[in-house]
Amino acid sequence: MLIRRLSAAVVAVALLGGTAAAQTAPAPAPEPETTGPFGGSITGIVTLTSDYRYRGISQSKNDPALQAGMTYELPLKFIEAVPVSIYGGFWGSSINFSPDVDESVEIDILAGAKFKFLSEKLVLDLGWIGYRYPGALDAANLDFDEFGGSLTYDFGFASLAGQVRWSPNFFARSGDAWYKQAMLTVPLSFIQVHDKVSFKVFGGIGHQAVQRNARYFFPDYWEWQVGLVATVYGVDLGVTYVDTDISKGRCNGGGFNYCAGRVLFSLSKTF
């Protein structure tokens, strides 16, 4: 049985410039210092999560997953009217699709451009994500591509983001697919424990629609999440509740319900 993946609800994807992925902290990451060649910046992330979920559905059979990624972002200094940068990178996670994926790994390749307005409070991110499954059986047709963008505005007291993703031929050749999501993040600046400790809460709701549901193994559905992230000396500790409206009878899982509501825990470090 094939199980599609929810961007792991807290930090990874947002820090990698668009993924999802890969649910992610949902709030925009601060501008990194110049650490790469040609005046660009390199950002990496490593995450340990109690369950890898992509858009509400477990990709690790409700078991823990190890994830890591890196992006390179380059400002285009010759464009002065609107700050623009381009980026590229990768993100990967352990998964459990056996026997359809022998090597039990997912690799996402991403590229895109960011346009920053209103003193960089408003950010438009347009990009591509290529989802790849090394070791998968060719007949499973797991690899697919997504195109889309996100729009984020930082009000200071809160950050509001929306994204739309489209795939011409989604996971397992399930055809035309659309994903739409809205996310709100609120920093809890009134909680002052230590100058190197901060908190934020977030919540989001998304909808996945697929042309050929029988090949995708799931109906069109809604997913939602709410969580808390504590950043302690540069390490993100997250707890997130994730759920979907897919009934147990329609969630293929060999006796396990990979679509049911569940509390996830994550430990993440950005460098």
C-alpha positions as CSV (number, residue, x, y, z in Angstrom):
1,M,0.0,0.0,0.0
2,L,1.3,3.4,-0.9
3,I,1.1,6.3,1.6
4,R,1.5,9.9,0.5
5,R,3.4,12.3,2.6
6,L,2.5,15.5,4.6
7,S,5.1,18.2,5.0
8,A,6.2,17.5,8.6
9,A,4.2,20.0,10.3
10,V,6.7,22.4,11.8
11,V,10.0,23.7,10.5
12,A,11.7,22.1,7.6
13,V,9.8,23.2,4.5
14,A,9.5,26.9,5.4
15,L,13.2,27.2,6.0
16,L,14.0,25.6,2.7
17,G,12.3,28.2,0.6
18,G,9.0,26.7,-0.3
19,T,8.4,23.1,0.5
20,A,6.9,21.9,1.7
21,A,7.5,21.1,2.2
22,A,7.7,20.5,3.8
23,Q,5.5,21.5,6.6
24,T,7.9,23.3,8.7
25,A,8.3,26.6,11.4
26,P,5.5,28.2,9.4
27,A,6.7,31.7,10.1
28,P,9.2,33.2,7.6
29,A,12.8,32.6,8.6
30,P,15.0,35.6,9.3
31,E,17.3,36.7,6.5
32,P,20.5,34.6,6.8
33,E,24.0,36.1,6.8
34,T,26.1,35.9,3.7
35,T,27.7,32.4,4.0
36,G,27.9,31.2,0.4
37,P,29.8,32.1,-2.8
38,F,28.9,35.1,-5.0
39,G,27.3,36.9,-2.0
40,G,24.7,34.3,-1.4
41,S,23.7,32.4,1.7
42,I,23.5,28.8,2.6
43,T,21.0,27.5,5.1
44,G,20.8,23.9,6.4
45,I,18.4,22.1,8.7
46,V,18.3,18.7,10.5
47,T,15.1,17.4,12.0
48,L,14.1,14.4,14.1
49,T,10.3,13.9,14.1
50,S,8.1,11.4,15.8
51,D,6.1,10.9,12.6
52,Y,6.7,12.2,9.0
53,R,3.4,13.5,7.7
54,Y,2.8,15.2,4.4
55,R,-0.5,17.0,4.1
56,G,-2.0,15.0,7.0
57,I,-1.0,11.5,5.9
58,S,1.9,9.6,7.5
59,Q,4.8,8.7,5.3
60,S,6.6,6.7,7.9
61,K,3.8,4.3,9.1
62,N,3.4,6.5,12.2
63,D,7.1,5.9,13.2
64,P,9.9,8.4,13.7
65,A,11.8,9.9,10.7
66,L,15.1,11.7,10.2
67,Q,15.1,14.6,7.9
68,A,17.7,17.1,6.5
69,G,18.1,19.7,3.8
70,M,20.1,22.6,2.5
71,T,19.3,25.7,0.3
72,Y,21.4,28.3,-1.4
73,E,19.9,31.7,-1.9
74,L,21.4,34.5,-4.1
75,P,20.1,38.1,-4.1
76,L,20.0,39.7,-7.6
77,K,21.6,43.0,-6.8
78,F,21.2,44.4,-10.2
79,I,17.4,44.6,-9.6
80,E,16.9,47.7,-7.4
81,A,13.2,48.4,-7.6
82,V,12.1,45.2,-5.8
83,P,14.5,43.0,-3.8
84,V,14.6,39.7,-5.7
85,S,16.6,36.5,-4.9
86,I,16.8,33.1,-6.5
87,Y,17.3,29.8,-4.7
88,G,17.9,26.1,-5.1
89,G,18.4,23.2,-2.8
90,F,17.3,19.8,-1.6
91,W,15.4,18.2,1.3
92,G,15.2,14.6,2.3
93,S,13.5,12.3,4.8
94,S,13.4,8.6,5.8
95,I,10.1,7.0,4.8
96,N,8.5,3.6,4.9
97,F,6.6,2.7,1.7
98,S,8.0,-0.9,1.5
99,P,7.9,-2.9,-0.6
100,D,7.4,-0.1,-3.2
101,V,10.4,1.9,-2.0
102,D,13.3,-0.4,-1.2
103,E,15.8,2.3,0.0
104,S,13.2,4.0,2.2
105,V,14.2,7.6,1.4
106,E,12.5,10.6,-0.3
107,I,14.6,13.4,-1.9
108,D,13.0,16.7,-2.8
109,I,14.8,19.1,-5.2
110,L,13.6,22.7,-5.2
111,A,14.3,25.9,-7.1
112,G,12.6,29.2,-7.3
113,A,12.6,33.0,-6.9
114,K,11.5,35.3,-4.0
115,F,10.2,38.8,-4.5
116,K,10.2,41.1,-1.4
117,F,8.0,44.1,-1.0
118,L,7.2,46.7,1.7
119,S,10.6,46.6,3.4
120,E,10.5,42.8,2.9
121,K,7.4,42.3,5.1
122,L,5.5,40.9,2.0
123,V,7.3,38.0,0.3
124,L,6.1,36.2,-2.9
125,D,7.8,32.9,-3.4
126,L,7.4,31.2,-6.8
127,G,9.0,27.8,-7.4
128,W,9.3,24.2,-8.4
129,I,9.6,21.0,-6.3
130,G,10.7,17.7,-7.7
131,Y,9.7,14.8,-5.4
132,R,12.0,11.8,-6.0
133,Y,12.1,8.3,-4.5
134,P,15.4,6.5,-5.2
135,G,15.0,2.8,-5.1
136,A,11.3,2.8,-5.9
137,L,9.9,0.3,-8.4
138,D,9.6,1.9,-11.8
139,A,6.1,0.5,-12.1
140,A,5.0,2.4,-9.0
141,N,5.5,5.8,-10.7
142,L,6.1,7.6,-7.4
143,D,8.1,10.5,-8.7
144,F,6.3,13.8,-9.5
145,D,6.7,17.5,-9.8
146,E,4.9,20.5,-8.3
147,F,4.8,24.1,-9.3
148,G,3.3,27.0,-7.4
149,G,3.9,29.8,-5.0
150,S,3.3,31.3,-1.6
151,L,2.5,34.8,-0.3
152,T,3.5,35.7,3.2
153,Y,2.9,39.0,5.1
154,D,4.6,39.7,8.5
155,F,2.4,42.0,10.6
156,G,4.9,41.9,13.4
157,F,2.5,40.5,16.0
158,A,1.6,37.7,13.6
159,S,2.5,36.3,10.2
160,L,-0.1,35.2,7.6
161,A,0.8,32.9,4.7
162,G,-1.0,31.2,1.8
163,Q,0.2,28.8,-0.8
164,V,-1.1,27.1,-3.9
165,R,0.6,24.1,-5.5
166,W,-0.2,22.3,-8.8
167,S,1.1,19.1,-10.2
168,P,0.4,18.0,-13.8
169,N,0.7,14.4,-12.8
170,F,0.7,13.8,-9.1
171,F,2.0,10.9,-7.0
172,A,1.6,7.4,-8.6
173,R,0.4,9.1,-11.8
174,S,-2.8,10.2,-10.2
175,G,-3.2,13.1,-12.7
176,D,-3.8,16.8,-12.3
177,A,-3.7,17.8,-8.6
178,W,-4.1,21.0,-6.6
179,Y,-3.1,21.8,-3.0
180,K,-4.2,25.1,-1.2
181,Q,-3.2,26.1,2.3
182,A,-3.5,29.0,4.7
183,M,-1.2,29.3,7.8
184,L,-1.1,31.8,10.7
185,T,1.8,32.1,13.1
186,V,1.9,34.2,16.2
187,P,5.1,34.8,18.2
188,L,4.5,34.7,22.0
189,S,6.8,37.6,22.7
190,F,5.1,38.3,26.1
191,I,6.6,35.0,27.4
192,Q,10.1,36.0,28.5
193,V,12.0,33.1,30.1
194,H,15.5,33.8,28.8
195,D,16.9,36.0,26.0
196,K,17.8,32.8,24.1
197,V,14.4,31.2,24.6
198,S,11.3,32.1,22.5
199,F,7.9,30.6,21.7
200,K,5.4,30.8,18.9
201,V,2.1,29.1,18.1
202,F,0.7,28.3,14.6
203,G,-2.3,26.9,12.9
204,G,-3.1,26.0,9.3
205,I,-5.7,24.4,7.1
206,G,-5.2,22.9,3.6
207,H,-7.1,21.1,0.9
208,Q,-5.7,18.4,-1.5
209,A,-7.6,17.6,-4.7
210,V,-6.5,14.9,-7.1
211,Q,-7.9,14.0,-10.6
212,R,-7.6,10.2,-10.3
213,N,-8.3,9.3,-6.6
214,A,-8.2,5.6,-7.2
215,R,-4.5,5.8,-8.2
216,Y,-3.7,8.2,-5.4
217,F,-5.4,5.8,-2.9
218,F,-7.2,8.7,-1.1
219,P,-10.2,10.9,-1.7
220,D,-10.0,14.7,-2.0
221,Y,-9.7,15.8,1.6
222,W,-9.0,18.6,4.1
223,E,-6.1,18.6,6.6
224,W,-5.3,20.9,9.5
225,Q,-2.7,21.4,12.1
226,V,-2.1,23.5,15.2
227,G,1.1,23.6,17.2
228,L,3.7,25.2,19.4
229,V,7.4,25.8,18.8
230,A,9.9,26.6,21.5
231,T,13.3,27.8,20.3
232,V,15.9,27.1,23.0
233,Y,19.5,28.3,22.3
234,G,18.9,27.9,18.6
235,V,17.2,24.5,18.7
236,D,13.5,24.2,17.8
237,L,11.3,21.9,19.9
238,G,7.9,21.4,18.3
239,V,4.6,19.8,19.3
240,T,1.9,19.7,16.6
241,Y,-1.5,18.2,16.3
242,V,-2.3,17.0,12.8
243,D,-5.6,15.7,11.4
244,T,-7.6,15.1,8.3
245,D,-11.3,14.5,7.4
246,I,-10.5,11.1,5.7
247,S,-12.5,8.4,7.3
248,K,-10.7,5.3,8.7
249,G,-12.4,3.2,6.0
250,R,-11.0,5.3,3.2
251,C,-7.5,5.5,4.6
252,N,-5.5,2.6,3.2
253,G,-3.0,1.3,5.8
254,G,-3.1,-2.4,6.2
255,G,-5.0,-2.1,9.5
256,F,-3.3,1.1,10.6
257,N,-4.9,4.5,10.3
258,Y,-2.3,6.8,8.8
259,C,-4.8,9.7,8.3
260,A,-6.1,10.0,11.9
261,G,-5.4,12.9,14.2
262,R,-2.1,12.6,16.0
263,V,0.3,14.6,18.2
264,L,3.7,15.0,16.6
265,F,7.0,15.9,18.4
266,S,10.0,17.3,16.6
267,L,13.5,18.4,17.3
268,S,15.2,20.7,14.7
269,K,18.4,22.6,14.3
270,T,19.1,25.2,11.6
271,F,22.6,26.2,10.7
